[in-house]
Amino acid sequence: MNERFAAVYAKLINPKVSWDEPIKVLRSIGDFSDDLVAAIKEQIEAQNHVALTRLVHTVFLTANKKFTPFLCELLDNYRYDGLLEAIADVLIDIKDERAVLCHTHHSGPIAED
């Protein structure tokens, strides 16, 4: 994991910490997309939906199309209201036509946090 990403990671996933500081750091560290994927996978395994939602919101900083399949998988398998909104927002920012299938395929009940 990138040292600068690792240094801001705990603040990034902590809902008690202001969003501004970690975002400012992330904007300055270059490509952290691989670190972000690893962090999202870690939070999926931990079933920490609050942290996962904050991490998904961070994808907009990279707006990389490589996240589309990953976000679509999250949309299909992790059905929590705040997370669904975060995924939809980021997919719009990425502007990847593959996301259309993801949006139209999405169905079923939403779980409560």
N, C-alpha and C positions, 0 to 999 in steps of 0.2 A: 504494500500500500504506500502511495506517495506520502512522504513525511508531512507535507503541509496539509494534505487532506486528512490524514490521521489526527493531526493536531486540532482540527476544527470539527471532526466527526462527532465527538461527544456533545458539543454545543449544538450542532446541527440537528441531532435527533432528540434533544431535550426541549419539550414544549414550554418549559419555564424560561428558556433563554430567548431573547429577542432574535428575530429572524435576520436582522440587518447585519450584525457582525459576521456570522458565518458566511452569508452570501457575499459580503464584501471581500472576504478572504478567498472564497472560491473563484470569484471573478478574476483574481490576480494570479492563479496558480497554473493556468494553461489547461491542457486536456486532462481531466480527471474522470472521464467517462468509465474507464475500467474499474477504478476505485468505487465509483458510484454503483455500478452493477454488483460488485462484491458486497458493498454495504447493504444494498436492497435485498440481496439473497440472504444475508445474515439476519436481517430483521424479519424476513418471511419465516425463516426457521425459528426465530424467537417468538413469532406470532405477535410482534409489537406493532399493532396497526397505527398507532399515533406516530411512531418513528418512521414507519414505512410511508405513511402519507407525506410527512415532511420531506423524506428523501425523493419521493416521486415528484413533488413540487420543484425540487432542485434540478430535475432533468431539463427544464426550460433553459438553463444556462448553457447546455451543450446543444440542444435541439438537433441531436444526431439521429438520423434514420435508423441506426443500428438498435435503438431502443424500441422501435415499433413492435417487433414480434414479442419482445419481453413484456411490454406494457399490455399488449393484447392478451397475453397469457395471464397477467395479473387481473385484467378486467374479467376474464372468464372464471378465475379460480379464487379470487379474494374479494368477496362481495360486501364491502363495508362502505356505507354512504359517503363519508369524507374521502375515502380512497378512490371511489368511482369518479367523483368530481375531479380530483387531482389528476387522474389518468386521462379523463376526457380533455381537460385543459391542456395538458402536455401534448397529447396527440394532435390537437389543433395547432399548437406551436411548431411541431415537427413537420407538419404539412407533407405527410407521406400517404400516397394513395392506398397503400396496403391497410391503413387504419380504417378505411371505409368498411371492409368486410368485418373487421373487429367490432365496429359500432353496430352494424346491422345484425350480427350474430348474437349480440349480447341480449340475454333474456333471463327471467327467473326472479325470485324474491331477493330482496336486499336484507342482509342481517343487520341487527342493531348492535352497536358497540357496547 
